[in-house]
Amino acid sequence: MEQHAFKVIAHMESDFSSKFGVPRQSGLVPELRSRIVFEPEFRSVDALRGIEGFSHLWLIWQFSLAVREDGWSPTVRPPRLGGNTRMGVFATRSPFRPNPLGLSCVKLEAVDFKTPDAPSLIVSGADLVDGTPIYDIKPYVPYADAHPEALGGFASVRPEALEVDIPAELLALVPEERREALGGVLAQDPRPRYQNEPERVYGMGFAGLEVRFRVDGSKLTVVEISHAK
């Protein structure tokens, strides 16, 4: 079988230490801020010349926490459908693919030239775990990439956001610049779609914190926030 080798050009720095809690699609939580740090070989000001003229970027990256050595399956169970219905892998965005590649559209907030590992890119709305390898970055071109008439298949309707209740004494433990993003992440309902147990407590790592919460109906309540060990 024909094979090709690709170089990792950068890694993502984000507030997510694990897959649980990461938005299911890019752009769902625009308050999230992340940083793209280039590998030394690609850490070039010239390589970014002109990038500031684009508001959004495409990232091509690896599902590094979902790499399987035992082959692939032509069908998968999308969480969106409750985890019970099988769909063709190429009709989904499942991480379990012949090649574990992800595609995300993020907003470019700034190009940082001041840090020791500069230049780096500050982006918002990403759905990547901290440390995710990035293979390529391409500009988003509105006239070519936007298709308002496109059909969304079984993912046509955006899921309803949850009401999020974070008690003031717990919210005070979250850095102020991370609070809005945390609320946005929780509102997307990080739970697996097939779980609906009001008494169950879930835990999510975010920005060096462990956030524990319950969900009852359409309301999510944070019950504990502590520093991650």
Buried (B, 14 or more C-beta within 10 A) or exposed (E): EEEEEEEBBBBBBBBBBEEBBBBBBBBBBBBBBBBBBBBEEBBEEEEBEEBEEBEBBBBBBBBBEEEEEEEEBEEBBBBBBEEEEEBEBEEBBBBBBEEBBBEBBBBBBEBBEEEEEEBBBBBBBBBBBBBBBBBBBEBBEEEEEEEEEEEEEEBEEEEEBBEBBBEEEBBEBBEEEBBBBBBBBBBBBBBEBEEEEEEEEBBBBBBEBBBBBBBEEEEBBBBEBEEEE
